[in-house]
């Protein structure tokens, strides 16, 4: 299974690149104003690695009905490294904003509007798919009390900050998304903690945003979220500091840096079952991220147009691949037939599903994500105009 899976993963990556290049060049246009091209090019691969990670898990899930880490170290690292580097990218980009904001200021209101429009529309779209699948699977079963259905549904709509309950008695509801939504509360908490970070580096955020950060800190503690993932965001913040030094960026684009990246990743996969095994793979991963942030393109791969296009679709790939896997193996193959697939047949299905995933994600980026991102300034100005008009009316009265 492991050898077949590794070979199939390579083919799937090539199919993803080919289908992206053939079908999505006009549908998805990479951003022309990104300052950190290598990170833009990296994101798509990270999301696709998470897809491969969950594809491996699904093979054993349809046989045992138990959701566990892959037995293959390579596929464990596909998922864990993908998520870890996503967190680091978040830490890097927003700490960089804070560093630049010390001189020119930060529009905190616009920042939070942009985060809302970046994460929420596609997430709500995925919630529609989740609720639809739950309804199809449980429509012939006794319905739970309406109040419980509403509360449980709201927990999911609220980025599952307060939990991810099984909906209407459907065990393993979270696996419809392959469980990926667990990372989104951490993203939101990091955004809400930013005023504290800004204060620590010498900026002066408005008091209302510091209060918002304090409330977020309280919620974070009440619901028992772990601080152990903080090192991932911190790693991105370290990179944001290092890229400001010319000596570091010059070294980052050297062949020695490329060898260091490849060697670090190979060492981690070979000697550590997970990136949480010890501090060594964590430090190696931070070093890898810092070098890529500094401009290393991994033999030019990360600055290819096809990589940048995949990077634009990363959020869609990350959020929707689980739904595609669920539909394939629960509806198309009907569960029982899926368990009869040989490893070769199973990975053949994954390879064939790859261009379908890429096309779906291209469409959701084009018609859900991009329109929302483009409306950030419009919504920000509209809300401010409404607040200003209400304030002026109150002043007159």
C-alpha positions as a Markdown table, in Angstrom:
| # | Residue | x | y | z |
|---|---|---|---|---|
| 1 | Unk | 0.0 | 0.0 | 0.0 |
| 2 | Unk | 2.8 | 2.4 | 0.9 |
| 3 | Unk | 4.8 | 2.0 | -2.3 |
| 4 | Unk | 1.7 | 2.1 | -4.5 |
| 5 | Unk | 0.5 | 5.2 | -2.5 |
| 6 | Unk | 3.8 | 7.0 | -2.9 |
| 7 | Unk | 3.9 | 6.3 | -6.7 |
| 8 | Unk | 0.2 | 7.3 | -7.0 |
| 9 | Unk | 0.9 | 10.5 | -5.0 |
| 10 | Unk | 3.5 | 11.5 | -7.5 |
| 11 | Unk | 1.1 | 10.8 | -10.4 |
| 12 | Unk | -1.7 | 12.7 | -8.7 |
| 13 | Unk | 0.6 | 15.8 | -8.2 |
| 14 | Unk | 1.5 | 15.7 | -11.9 |
| 15 | Unk | -2.2 | 15.3 | -12.9 |
| 16 | Unk | -3.1 | 18.3 | -10.6 |
| 17 | Unk | -0.4 | 20.4 | -12.3 |
| 18 | Unk | -1.5 | 19.3 | -15.8 |
| 19 | Unk | -5.2 | 19.8 | -15.2 |
| 20 | Unk | -4.5 | 23.2 | -13.6 |
| 21 | Unk | -2.4 | 24.3 | -16.5 |
| 22 | Unk | -4.9 | 23.1 | -19.1 |
| 23 | Unk | -8.3 | 24.1 | -17.6 |
| 24 | Unk | -7.8 | 26.8 | -15.0 |
| 25 | Unk | -5.4 | 29.3 | -16.6 |
| 26 | Unk | -8.2 | 31.7 | -17.5 |
| 27 | Unk | -10.6 | 30.7 | -14.7 |
| 28 | Unk | -8.0 | 31.5 | -11.9 |
| 29 | Unk | -5.5 | 34.3 | -12.4 |
| 30 | Unk | -2.8 | 34.5 | -9.8 |
| 31 | Unk | -2.4 | 37.8 | -7.9 |
| 32 | Unk | -0.1 | 40.3 | -9.5 |
| 33 | Unk | 0.8 | 42.2 | -6.4 |
| 34 | Unk | 2.0 | 39.4 | -4.1 |
| 35 | Unk | 5.3 | 40.3 | -2.5 |
| 36 | Unk | 6.2 | 36.8 | -1.4 |
| 37 | Unk | 5.8 | 34.8 | -4.5 |
| 38 | Unk | 7.4 | 31.6 | -3.1 |
| 39 | Unk | 4.7 | 31.5 | -0.4 |
| 40 | Unk | 2.0 | 32.0 | -3.0 |
| 41 | Unk | 3.4 | 29.1 | -4.9 |
| 42 | Unk | 3.8 | 26.9 | -1.8 |
| 43 | Unk | 0.2 | 27.1 | -0.6 |
| 44 | Unk | -1.3 | 25.0 | -3.4 |
| 45 | Unk | 1.1 | 22.1 | -2.8 |
| 46 | Unk | 0.4 | 22.2 | 0.9 |
| 47 | Unk | -3.3 | 21.9 | 0.3 |
| 48 | Unk | -2.8 | 19.1 | -2.1 |
| 49 | Unk | -0.6 | 17.2 | 0.3 |
| 50 | Unk | -3.4 | 17.4 | 2.9 |
| 51 | Unk | -5.7 | 15.9 | 0.2 |
| 52 | Unk | -3.2 | 13.0 | -0.3 |
| 53 | Unk | -2.9 | 12.6 | 3.5 |
| 54 | Unk | -6.7 | 12.2 | 3.9 |
| 55 | Unk | -6.9 | 10.0 | 0.8 |
| 56 | Unk | -4.6 | 7.5 | 2.6 |
| 57 | Unk | -6.6 | 7.7 | 5.7 |
| 58 | Unk | -9.8 | 7.1 | 3.8 |
| 59 | Unk | -8.5 | 3.7 | 2.5 |
| 60 | Unk | -8.4 | 2.3 | 6.0 |
| 61 | Unk | -11.5 | 4.2 | 7.1 |
| 62 | Unk | -13.7 | 2.4 | 4.6 |
| 63 | Unk | -12.3 | -0.9 | 5.8 |
| 64 | Unk | -12.3 | -0.4 | 9.6 |
| 65 | Unk | -14.6 | 2.6 | 10.1 |
| 66 | Unk | -11.8 | 4.0 | 12.3 |
| 67 | Unk | -10.2 | 7.4 | 11.5 |
| 68 | Unk | -6.5 | 7.1 | 12.4 |
| 69 | Unk | -3.2 | 8.5 | 11.1 |
| 70 | Unk | -1.7 | 6.8 | 8.1 |
| 71 | Unk | 0.7 | 4.0 | 8.6 |
| 72 | Unk | 3.0 | 5.6 | 6.2 |
| 73 | Unk | 5.4 | 8.2 | 7.5 |
| 74 | Unk | 5.4 | 10.0 | 4.2 |
| 75 | Unk | 1.6 | 10.5 | 4.2 |
| 76 | Unk | 1.6 | 11.4 | 7.9 |
| 77 | Unk | 4.0 | 14.2 | 7.1 |
| 78 | Unk | 2.0 | 15.2 | 4.0 |
| 79 | Unk | -0.8 | 16.2 | 6.3 |
| 80 | Unk | 1.1 | 17.5 | 9.3 |
| 81 | Unk | 3.6 | 19.5 | 7.4 |
| 82 | Unk | 0.9 | 20.9 | 5.2 |
| 83 | Unk | -1.1 | 22.2 | 8.2 |
| 84 | Unk | 2.0 | 23.4 | 10.0 |
| 85 | Unk | 3.2 | 25.5 | 7.1 |
| 86 | Unk | -0.2 | 26.9 | 6.6 |
| 87 | Unk | -0.1 | 28.2 | 10.2 |
| 88 | Unk | 3.4 | 29.6 | 9.6 |
| 89 | Unk | 2.3 | 31.4 | 6.5 |
| 90 | Unk | -0.5 | 33.0 | 8.5 |
| 91 | Unk | 2.0 | 34.0 | 11.2 |
| 92 | Unk | 4.4 | 35.4 | 8.7 |
| 93 | Unk | 2.0 | 37.5 | 6.7 |
| 94 | Unk | 0.2 | 39.1 | 9.6 |
| 95 | Unk | 3.3 | 39.7 | 11.7 |
| 96 | Unk | 4.8 | 41.3 | 8.6 |
| 97 | Unk | 1.7 | 43.6 | 8.5 |
| 98 | Unk | 2.3 | 44.5 | 12.1 |
| 99 | Unk | 6.0 | 45.2 | 11.6 |
| 100 | Unk | 5.2 | 47.5 | 8.6 |
| 101 | Unk | 2.3 | 49.0 | 10.5 |
| 102 | Unk | 4.5 | 50.4 | 13.2 |
| 103 | Unk | 5.5 | 53.2 | 10.8 |
| 104 | Unk | 2.4 | 53.7 | 8.7 |
| 105 | Unk | -0.4 | 52.5 | 11.0 |
| 106 | Unk | -2.9 | 49.6 | 10.7 |
| 107 | Unk | -6.4 | 49.8 | 9.6 |
| 108 | Unk | -7.7 | 47.3 | 12.1 |
| 109 | Unk | -11.3 | 47.5 | 10.9 |
| 110 | Unk | -10.4 | 46.7 | 7.3 |
| 111 | Unk | -8.1 | 43.9 | 8.4 |
| 112 | Unk | -11.0 | 42.1 | 10.2 |
| 113 | Unk | -13.4 | 42.8 | 7.3 |
| 114 | Unk | -10.9 | 41.2 | 5.0 |
| 115 | Unk | -10.4 | 38.2 | 7.2 |
| 116 | Unk | -14.2 | 37.7 | 7.4 |
| 117 | Unk | -14.6 | 37.9 | 3.7 |
| 118 | Unk | -11.6 | 35.7 | 3.1 |
| 119 | Unk | -12.7 | 32.8 | 5.3 |
| 120 | Unk | -16.5 | 33.0 | 5.7 |
| 121 | Unk | -18.1 | 32.8 | 2.2 |
| 122 | Unk | -16.4 | 29.5 | 1.2 |
| 123 | Unk | -16.8 | 28.1 | 4.7 |
| 124 | Unk | -20.6 | 28.8 | 4.5 |
| 125 | Unk | -20.7 | 27.2 | 1.1 |
| 126 | Unk | -19.0 | 24.1 | 2.6 |
| 127 | Unk | -21.6 | 24.2 | 5.4 |
| 128 | Unk | -24.4 | 24.0 | 2.9 |
| 129 | Unk | -22.7 | 20.9 | 1.4 |
| 130 | Unk | -22.3 | 19.4 | 4.9 |
| 131 | Unk | -25.9 | 20.0 | 5.9 |
| 132 | Unk | -27.2 | 18.6 | 2.6 |
| 133 | Unk | -25.1 | 15.4 | 3.0 |
| 134 | Unk | -26.3 | 15.0 | 6.6 |
| 135 | Unk | -29.9 | 15.4 | 5.4 |
| 136 | Unk | -29.6 | 12.8 | 2.7 |
| 137 | Unk | -28.0 | 10.3 | 5.0 |
| 138 | Unk | -30.4 | 10.8 | 7.9 |
| 139 | Unk | -33.7 | 11.8 | 6.3 |
| 140 | Unk | -35.2 | 8.4 | 6.9 |
| 141 | Unk | -34.0 | 8.3 | 10.5 |
| 142 | Unk | -35.9 | 9.8 | 13.5 |
| 143 | Unk | -35.0 | 13.5 | 13.7 |
| 144 | Unk | -33.4 | 14.9 | 16.8 |
| 145 | Unk | -35.3 | 17.7 | 18.7 |
| 146 | Unk | -35.4 | 20.9 | 16.7 |
| 147 | Unk | -33.6 | 22.9 | 19.4 |
| 148 | Unk | -30.7 | 20.5 | 19.4 |
| 149 | Unk | -30.5 | 20.6 | 15.6 |
| 150 | Unk | -30.4 | 24.4 | 15.6 |
| 151 | Unk | -27.7 | 24.6 | 18.4 |
| 152 | Unk | -25.5 | 21.9 | 16.8 |
| 153 | Unk | -25.9 | 23.6 | 13.4 |
| 154 | Unk | -24.9 | 27.0 | 14.8 |
| 155 | Unk | -21.8 | 25.4 | 16.4 |
| 156 | Unk | -20.8 | 24.3 | 12.9 |
| 157 | Unk | -21.6 | 27.6 | 11.3 |
| 158 | Unk | -19.6 | 29.4 | 14.0 |
| 159 | Unk | -16.4 | 27.8 | 12.7 |
| 160 | Unk | -16.9 | 25.0 | 15.2 |
| 161 | Unk | -15.2 | 27.2 | 17.9 |
| 162 | Unk | -17.5 | 25.7 | 20.5 |
| 163 | Unk | -17.4 | 22.2 | 19.1 |
| 164 | Unk | -18.1 | 20.0 | 16.1 |
| 165 | Unk | -21.1 | 17.8 | 17.2 |
| 166 | Unk | -22.5 | 15.0 | 15.2 |
| 167 | Unk | -25.5 | 16.4 | 13.3 |
| 168 | Unk | -28.9 | 14.6 | 13.7 |
| 169 | Unk | -27.2 | 11.5 | 15.0 |
| 170 | Unk | -24.8 | 11.0 | 12.1 |
| 171 | Unk | -21.7 | 9.6 | 13.7 |
| 172 | Unk | -18.5 | 11.1 | 12.4 |
| 173 | Unk | -20.1 | 14.1 | 10.9 |
| 174 | Unk | -16.7 | 15.9 | 11.0 |
| 175 | Unk | -15.3 | 13.4 | 8.6 |
| 176 | Unk | -17.4 | 14.8 | 5.8 |
| 177 | Unk | -14.8 | 17.5 | 5.7 |
| 178 | Unk | -12.0 | 15.0 | 6.6 |
| 179 | Unk | -11.8 | 16.9 | 9.9 |
| 180 | Unk | -9.9 | 19.8 | 8.4 |
| 181 | Unk | -12.1 | 22.5 | 10.0 |
| 182 | Unk | -10.3 | 22.1 | 13.3 |
| 183 | Unk | -7.7 | 24.5 | 12.2 |
| 184 | Unk | -10.0 | 27.4 | 11.5 |
| 185 | Unk | -10.7 | 28.4 | 15.1 |
| 186 | Unk | -6.9 | 28.6 | 15.6 |
| 187 | Unk | -6.7 | 30.9 | 12.5 |
| 188 | Unk | -9.5 | 33.1 | 14.0 |
| 189 | Unk | -7.9 | 33.2 | 17.4 |
| 190 | Unk | -4.6 | 34.3 | 15.9 |
| 191 | Unk | -6.2 | 37.1 | 14.0 |
| 192 | Unk | -8.0 | 38.2 | 17.2 |
| 193 | Unk | -4.8 | 38.1 | 19.3 |
| 194 | Unk | -3.0 | 40.4 | 16.8 |
| 195 | Unk | -3.7 | 43.6 | 18.8 |
| 196 | Unk | -1.8 | 42.0 | 21.7 |
| 197 | Unk | 1.1 | 41.1 | 19.4 |
| 198 | Unk | 1.1 | 44.7 | 18.0 |
| 199 | Unk | 1.2 | 46.1 | 21.5 |
| 200 | Unk | 4.2 | 43.9 | 22.3 |
| 201 | Unk | 6.2 | 45.3 | 19.4 |
| 202 | Unk | 5.5 | 48.9 | 20.1 |
| 203 | Unk | 2.3 | 49.7 | 18.3 |
| 204 | Unk | -0.8 | 51.1 | 19.9 |
| 205 | Unk | -4.0 | 49.4 | 18.7 |
| 206 | Unk | -7.3 | 51.0 | 19.6 |
| 207 | Unk | -8.7 | 50.0 | 23.0 |
| 208 | Unk | -11.7 | 48.3 | 21.5 |
| 209 | Unk | -9.5 | 45.9 | 19.6 |
| 210 | Unk | -7.5 | 45.1 | 22.7 |
| 211 | Unk | -10.8 | 44.4 | 24.4 |
| 212 | Unk | -11.8 | 42.1 | 21.5 |
| 213 | Unk | -8.4 | 40.3 | 21.9 |
| 214 | Unk | -9.0 | 39.9 | 25.6 |
| 215 | Unk | -12.5 | 38.3 | 24.9 |
| 216 | Unk | -10.9 | 36.0 | 22.4 |
| 217 | Unk | -8.3 | 35.0 | 25.0 |
| 218 | Unk | -11.0 | 34.2 | 27.5 |
| 219 | Unk | -13.0 | 32.1 | 24.9 |
| 220 | Unk | -9.7 | 30.3 | 23.9 |
| 221 | Unk | -9.2 | 29.3 | 27.5 |
| 222 | Unk | -12.8 | 28.4 | 28.3 |
| 223 | Unk | -13.1 | 25.9 | 25.4 |
| 224 | Unk | -9.7 | 24.4 | 26.2 |
| 225 | Unk | -7.8 | 25.2 | 23.0 |
| 226 | Unk | -4.1 | 24.1 | 23.1 |
| 227 | Unk | -1.2 | 26.6 | 23.1 |
| 228 | Unk | 1.0 | 23.9 | 21.7 |
| 229 | Unk | 0.3 | 25.1 | 18.1 |
| 230 | Unk | 1.6 | 28.5 | 19.0 |
| 231 | Unk | 5.1 | 27.5 | 17.9 |
| 232 | Unk | 3.8 | 27.3 | 14.3 |
| 233 | Unk | 2.6 | 30.9 | 14.2 |
| 234 | Unk | 5.8 | 31.9 | 16.0 |
| 235 | Unk | 7.9 | 30.2 | 13.4 |
| 236 | Unk | 6.2 | 32.3 | 10.7 |
| 237 | Unk | 6.9 | 35.4 | 12.8 |
| 238 | Unk | 10.5 | 34.5 | 13.1 |
| 239 | Unk | 10.7 | 34.3 | 9.3 |
| 240 | Unk | 9.0 | 37.7 | 8.9 |
| 241 | Unk | 12.0 | 39.2 | 10.9 |
| 242 | Unk | 14.7 | 37.2 | 9.0 |
| 243 | Unk | 13.6 | 38.2 | 5.5 |
| 244 | Unk | 14.4 | 41.8 | 6.4 |
| 245 | Unk | 18.1 | 41.0 | 6.4 |
| 246 | Unk | 19.8 | 41.0 | 3.0 |
| 247 | Unk | 22.4 | 38.4 | 4.1 |
| 248 | Unk | 19.6 | 36.0 | 5.0 |
| 249 | Unk | 17.7 | 36.5 | 1.7 |
| 250 | Unk | 20.9 | 36.1 | -0.3 |
| 251 | Unk | 21.6 | 32.8 | 1.4 |
| 252 | Unk | 18.0 | 31.7 | 1.0 |
| 253 | Unk | 18.2 | 31.7 | -2.8 |
| 254 | Unk | 21.5 | 29.7 | -2.9 |
| 255 | Unk | 21.9 | 26.1 | -3.8 |
| 256 | Unk | 23.1 | 25.4 | -0.3 |
| 257 | Unk | 19.7 | 26.6 | 1.0 |
| 258 | Unk | 17.9 | 24.3 | -1.4 |
| 259 | Unk | 20.0 | 21.4 | -0.3 |
| 260 | Unk | 19.2 | 22.3 | 3.3 |
| 261 | Unk | 15.5 | 22.4 | 2.6 |
| 262 | Unk | 15.4 | 19.0 | 0.8 |
| 263 | Unk | 17.7 | 17.4 | 3.4 |
| 264 | Unk | 15.7 | 18.7 | 6.4 |
| 265 | Unk | 12.4 | 17.4 | 5.0 |
| 266 | Unk | 14.0 | 14.0 | 4.1 |
| 267 | Unk | 15.5 | 13.7 | 7.5 |
| 268 | Unk | 12.2 | 14.5 | 9.3 |
| 269 | Unk | 10.3 | 11.9 | 7.2 |
| 270 | Unk | 12.9 | 9.3 | 7.6 |
| 271 | Unk | 13.6 | 9.5 | 11.4 |
| 272 | Unk | 10.5 | 11.0 | 12.9 |
| 273 | Unk | 7.0 | 9.4 | 12.7 |
| 274 | Unk | 5.4 | 12.8 | 13.2 |
| 275 | Unk | 6.5 | 16.4 | 13.3 |
| 276 | Unk | 5.4 | 16.4 | 17.0 |
| 277 | Unk | 7.7 | 13.6 | 17.9 |
| 278 | Unk | 10.4 | 16.0 | 19.2 |
| 279 | Unk | 11.7 | 19.5 | 18.9 |
| 280 | Unk | 14.1 | 18.5 | 16.1 |
| 281 | Unk | 11.5 | 18.2 | 13.2 |
| 282 | Unk | 9.8 | 21.3 | 14.4 |
| 283 | Unk | 13.0 | 23.3 | 14.3 |
| 284 | Unk | 13.9 | 21.8 | 10.9 |
| 285 | Unk | 10.4 | 22.7 | 9.6 |
| 286 | Unk | 10.8 | 26.3 | 10.8 |
| 287 | Unk | 14.2 | 26.5 | 9.1 |
| 288 | Unk | 12.6 | 25.2 | 5.8 |
| 289 | Unk | 9.8 | 27.8 | 6.0 |
| 290 | Unk | 12.2 | 30.6 | 6.7 |
| 291 | Unk | 14.3 | 29.8 | 3.7 |
| 292 | Unk | 11.3 | 29.5 | 1.4 |
| 293 | Unk | 10.0 | 32.8 | 2.8 |
| 294 | Unk | 13.4 | 34.3 | 2.0 |
| 295 | Unk | 12.9 | 33.5 | -1.6 |
| 296 | Unk | 14.0 | 29.9 | -2.2 |
| 297 | Unk | 11.9 | 28.6 | -5.1 |
| 298 | Unk | 12.8 | 24.9 | -4.8 |
| 299 | Unk | 14.5 | 24.6 | -8.2 |
| 300 | Unk | 12.1 | 27.2 | -9.7 |
| 301 | Unk | 9.0 | 25.2 | -8.9 |
| 302 | Unk | 7.3 | 27.6 | -6.5 |
| 303 | Unk | 7.4 | 30.6 | -9.0 |
| 304 | Unk | 5.8 | 28.7 | -11.9 |
| 305 | Unk | 2.5 | 30.2 | -13.0 |
| 306 | Unk | 0.8 | 26.8 | -12.5 |
| 307 | Unk | 2.0 | 26.8 | -8.9 |
| 308 | Unk | 0.7 | 30.3 | -8.3 |
| 309 | Unk | -2.7 | 29.3 | -9.8 |
| 310 | Unk | -2.8 | 26.3 | -7.5 |
| 311 | Unk | -1.9 | 28.6 | -4.6 |
| 312 | Unk | -4.9 | 30.8 | -5.3 |
| 313 | Unk | -7.1 | 27.7 | -5.0 |
| 314 | Unk | -5.5 | 26.4 | -1.8 |
| 315 | Unk | -8.3 | 27.3 | 0.6 |
| 316 | Unk | -10.9 | 25.7 | -1.6 |
| 317 | Unk | -8.7 | 22.6 | -1.9 |
| 318 | Unk | -8.1 | 22.4 | 1.8 |
| 319 | Unk | -11.8 | 22.9 | 2.7 |
| 320 | Unk | -13.5 | 20.9 | 0.0 |
| 321 | Unk | -11.3 | 17.9 | -0.7 |
| 322 | Unk | -12.9 | 16.0 | 2.2 |
| 323 | Unk | -16.4 | 16.5 | 0.8 |
| 324 | Unk | -15.3 | 15.1 | -2.5 |
| 325 | Unk | -13.7 | 12.0 | -0.9 |
| 326 | Unk | -16.9 | 11.5 | 1.2 |
| 327 | Unk | -19.1 | 11.7 | -1.9 |
| 328 | Unk | -16.9 | 9.3 | -3.9 |
| 329 | Unk | -16.7 | 6.6 | -1.2 |
| 330 | Unk | -20.0 | 6.9 | 0.5 |
| 331 | Unk | -22.3 | 7.7 | -2.4 |
| 332 | Unk | -20.7 | 6.7 | -5.7 |
| 333 | Unk | -19.1 | 3.5 | -4.3 |
| 334 | Unk | -21.6 | 3.0 | -1.6 |
| 335 | Unk | -19.3 | 2.2 | 1.2 |
| 336 | Unk | -19.3 | -1.6 | 0.8 |
| 337 | Unk | -18.1 | -1.6 | -2.8 |
| 338 | Unk | -15.3 | 0.9 | -1.8 |
| 339 | Unk | -13.9 | -1.6 | 0.7 |
| 340 | Unk | -13.5 | -4.2 | -2.1 |
| 341 | Unk | -11.1 | -2.0 | -4.1 |
| 342 | Unk | -7.5 | -3.2 | -4.2 |
| 343 | Unk | -4.9 | -0.6 | -3.3 |
| 344 | Unk | -4.0 | -0.2 | -7.0 |
| 345 | Unk | -7.7 | 0.4 | -7.8 |
| 346 | Unk | -8.2 | 2.7 | -4.9 |
| 347 | Unk | -5.3 | 5.0 | -5.8 |
| 348 | Unk | -6.5 | 4.9 | -9.4 |
| 349 | Unk | -9.7 | 6.4 | -8.1 |
| 350 | Unk | -7.8 | 9.1 | -6.3 |
| 351 | Unk | -5.8 | 10.0 | -9.4 |
| 352 | Unk | -9.0 | 10.2 | -11.5 |
| 353 | Unk | -10.6 | 12.4 | -8.8 |
| 354 | Unk | -7.7 | 14.8 | -8.9 |
| 355 | Unk | -8.8 | 16.8 | -12.0 |
| 356 | Unk | -12.3 | 16.9 | -10.6 |
| 357 | Unk | -11.1 | 18.4 | -7.4 |
| 358 | Unk | -9.0 | 21.0 | -9.3 |
| 359 | Unk | -12.0 | 22.0 | -11.4 |
| 360 | Unk | -14.3 | 22.3 | -8.4 |
| 361 | Unk | -11.8 | 24.4 | -6.6 |
| 362 | Unk | -11.2 | 26.6 | -9.6 |
| 363 | Unk | -15.0 | 27.3 | -9.8 |
| 364 | Unk | -15.3 | 28.0 | -6.1 |
| 365 | Unk | -12.4 | 30.3 | -6.2 |
| 366 | Unk | -13.7 | 32.1 | -9.2 |
| 367 | Unk | -17.3 | 32.5 | -8.1 |
| 368 | Unk | -17.1 | 32.4 | -4.3 |
| 369 | Unk | -13.7 | 33.4 | -3.0 |
| 370 | Unk | -12.6 | 36.0 | -5.5 |
| 371 | Unk | -15.8 | 38.1 | -5.5 |
| 372 | Unk | -15.7 | 38.2 | -1.7 |
| 373 | Unk | -12.1 | 39.3 | -1.6 |
| 374 | Unk | -12.7 | 42.0 | -4.1 |
| 375 | Unk | -15.5 | 43.4 | -2.1 |
| 376 | Unk | -13.3 | 44.1 | 1.0 |
| 377 | Unk | -13.0 | 47.9 | 0.3 |
| 378 | Unk | -16.6 | 48.2 | -0.7 |
| 379 | Unk | -17.9 | 46.6 | 2.4 |
| 380 | Unk | -15.5 | 48.5 | 4.6 |
| 381 | Unk | -16.5 | 51.8 | 3.2 |
| 382 | Unk | -20.2 | 50.9 | 3.3 |
| 383 | Unk | -20.1 | 50.0 | 7.0 |
| 384 | Unk | -18.1 | 53.1 | 7.9 |
| 385 | Unk | -20.5 | 55.3 | 6.0 |
| 386 | Unk | -23.4 | 53.7 | 7.8 |
| 387 | Unk | -21.7 | 54.3 | 11.2 |
| 388 | Unk | -20.8 | 57.9 | 10.3 |
| 389 | Unk | -24.4 | 58.6 | 9.2 |
| 390 | Unk | -25.9 | 57.1 | 12.4 |
| 391 | Unk | -23.4 | 59.1 | 14.5 |
| 392 | Unk | -24.3 | 62.4 | 12.7 |
| 393 | Unk | -28.0 | 61.7 | 13.2 |
| 394 | Unk | -27.5 | 61.1 | 16.9 |
| 395 | Unk | -25.4 | 64.3 | 17.1 |
| 396 | Unk | -28.2 | 66.4 | 15.4 |
| 397 | Unk | -30.8 | 64.9 | 17.7 |
